[in-house]
Amino acid sequence: MPSSKPWLRLADITDNSRKILAYTEGMTYAEFVANEMAADASERCISRISEAAVKLGSFAEELLPGHDWQAIRGIGNILRHDYEDVMLPRIWELIKKNIQPLLRDIELAIEAHEAADK
């Protein structure tokens, strides 16, 4: 069932994206792998992002069609059910390629929404 508060779910995604970026700031892949706390925390934040995306339902695709929402939702299932198959290179690639653009686009959408409400 889609969230009755989609803007709060988007805020959840931005909060968790910022945390991931803070946990991994300035790290190389080797440093990420060596830092179990950063890797585990990042995985947990990715799981939260996925859950928020599930709760957004089709609102996500309507608002931000340039992102692969099916994959964003799906990574949560992988993290919850196939965690032994989660490979740190995949998590690292997701962080480096997808988190910043997703965060930027959601922040812009939230700003536009807040401006329209004024």
Buried (B, 14 or more C-beta within 10 A) or exposed (E): EEBEEBBEBBBBBBBBBBBBBEBBEEBEBEEBBEBEEBBEBBBBBBBBBBBBBBBBBEBBBEBBEEBEBEEBBBBBEBBEEEEEEBEEEEBBEBBEEBBEEBBEBBBEBBEEEEEEEE
